[in-house]
């Protein structure tokens, strides 16, 4: 039995398990982003957990 790439098989579980638990850092990113002028690029955004929250406070 071939299991394949374990990440490909389980990546969808990351947000399901952690998205609601990992929110303590969001206020930091929001405050920092609002101090900037211009566009913001979140490198390595992964699942978009932070980027989706920043989208709500930034003009896109």
Backbone bond lengths (Angstrom), bond angles and torsions (degrees), N, CA, C in turn:
res aa  C-N    CA-C-N  psi(-1)  N-CA   C-N-CA  omega(-1)  CA-C   N-CA-C  phi
1 X - - - 1.455 - - 1.524 109.24 -
2 X 1.326 116.56 124.18 1.461 121.04 -179.55 1.527 109.37 -95.39
3 X 1.318 115.61 126.70 1.465 120.31 -178.75 1.524 112.40 -84.53
4 X 1.314 117.98 -20.37 1.456 121.04 -178.23 1.528 110.73 73.44
5 X 1.292 115.54 -164.36 1.458 121.70 179.79 1.521 108.89 -73.95
6 X 1.320 116.90 119.20 1.466 120.18 -176.00 1.530 111.35 -63.41
7 X 1.331 117.89 -33.50 1.461 120.27 178.36 1.528 110.40 -65.24
8 X 1.313 116.28 -47.45 1.462 119.52 -179.63 1.527 111.65 -60.49
9 X 1.303 115.79 -33.22 1.460 119.84 -177.92 1.524 113.75 -80.90
10 X 1.338 117.65 -19.26 1.470 119.49 -174.50 1.524 114.81 -126.01
11 X 1.318 119.34 -2.38 1.466 121.61 -175.52 1.521 112.40 -57.35
12 X 1.305 117.78 -35.93 1.470 120.55 -178.84 1.530 111.44 -63.07
13 X 1.310 118.30 -22.03 1.459 121.59 -179.82 1.529 112.93 -73.68
14 X 1.336 117.76 -23.74 1.466 121.24 -176.32 1.517 111.53 -57.34
15 X 1.306 117.49 -55.46 1.465 119.96 -179.32 1.518 111.58 -67.75
16 X 1.287 116.92 -35.69 1.456 120.57 179.82 1.525 110.56 -60.32
17 X 1.325 116.15 -39.68 1.463 120.42 -178.32 1.517 114.24 -86.06
18 X 1.337 118.58 -31.81 1.459 120.62 -167.69 1.525 117.24 -116.52
19 X 1.300 119.97 -18.88 1.460 120.35 -171.17 1.528 112.57 -55.94
20 X 1.304 118.99 -43.73 1.460 121.01 -178.33 1.528 112.60 -78.11
21 X 1.303 117.52 -18.42 1.467 121.07 -178.92 1.518 112.90 -87.78
22 X 1.325 117.82 -27.12 1.459 121.78 -175.25 1.527 110.35 -101.40
23 X 1.325 116.79 80.19 1.462 119.86 -177.98 1.523 112.83 -127.80
24 X 1.318 119.02 -6.33 1.460 121.20 -175.59 1.527 112.89 -62.59
25 X 1.308 118.19 -27.41 1.461 121.10 -177.25 1.531 113.61 -87.27
26 X 1.310 117.98 -13.04 1.466 120.96 -174.74 1.525 111.82 -61.62
27 X 1.323 118.31 -42.04 1.473 120.62 -179.00 1.532 110.80 -62.14
28 X 1.322 117.79 -36.83 1.466 120.70 176.40 1.519 110.82 -60.47
29 X 1.319 116.82 -49.54 1.467 120.65 -178.59 1.526 111.54 -64.42
30 X 1.321 118.09 -38.49 1.466 121.42 178.51 1.528 110.68 -63.30
31 X 1.324 117.03 -48.88 1.465 120.85 -179.97 1.521 111.14 -61.37
32 X 1.301 117.17 -44.53 1.462 121.75 -179.54 1.527 110.49 -64.16
33 X 1.300 116.96 -43.04 1.464 121.83 -178.67 1.521 111.22 -65.05
34 X 1.317 117.91 -40.31 1.461 121.12 -178.74 1.526 112.15 -67.77
35 X 1.327 118.36 -19.53 1.463 121.92 177.52 1.530 111.76 -79.14
36 X 1.320 117.14 -16.53 1.460 121.83 -176.07 1.517 111.34 -88.73
37 X 1.316 115.07 155.86 1.464 119.17 170.39 1.525 106.77 -115.03
38 X 1.294 116.21 145.82 1.453 119.31 -178.46 1.508 112.17 99.34
39 X 1.299 114.25 -164.32 1.457 120.51 -175.68 1.525 111.54 -88.11
40 X 1.321 115.45 158.16 1.456 122.10 178.13 1.516 108.41 -122.18
41 X 1.317 115.87 133.37 1.460 121.95 175.67 1.517 107.55 -121.04
42 X 1.301 116.80 118.65 1.460 119.89 177.40 1.527 107.76 -94.02
43 X 1.309 115.79 103.84 1.462 120.92 179.73 1.514 109.80 -75.48
44 X 1.295 116.24 138.16 1.457 120.25 179.13 1.510 112.10 67.27
45 X 1.315 116.77 41.86 1.468 120.23 -173.49 1.518 113.47 -70.21
46 X 1.315 117.75 -9.45 1.465 120.52 175.01 1.515 112.72 56.75
47 X 1.311 116.47 -114.24 1.464 120.84 -177.41 1.517 112.68 -83.98
48 X 1.334 117.42 -6.70 1.458 120.37 -179.57 1.516 113.60 85.57
49 X 1.303 117.66 13.63 1.466 121.93 -176.92 1.527 111.34 -55.06
50 X 1.330 117.75 -46.53 1.465 121.63 179.70 1.525 110.37 -81.83
51 X 1.323 116.85 -43.21 1.463 120.80 -177.11 1.524 112.24 -58.11
52 X 1.301 117.54 -39.69 1.470 120.09 179.67 1.519 111.98 -65.57
53 X 1.327 117.15 -36.28 1.466 120.36 176.89 1.522 111.14 -70.98
54 X 1.331 117.55 -39.47 1.460 121.02 179.11 1.521 111.50 -66.83
55 X 1.316 116.36 -31.86 1.451 121.07 179.11 1.525 111.00 -57.37
56 X 1.299 117.07 -32.04 1.466 121.37 -177.70 1.524 112.68 -73.68
57 X 1.333 118.83 -21.52 1.454 120.59 -178.62 1.527 112.23 -107.04
58 X 1.324 117.62 -10.47 1.458 121.60 -178.92 1.523 110.70 -105.56
59 X 1.319 114.28 152.04 1.465 118.64 172.78 1.511 107.06 -82.81
60 X 1.306 115.93 124.90 1.464 120.35 -176.28 1.514 109.98 -109.93
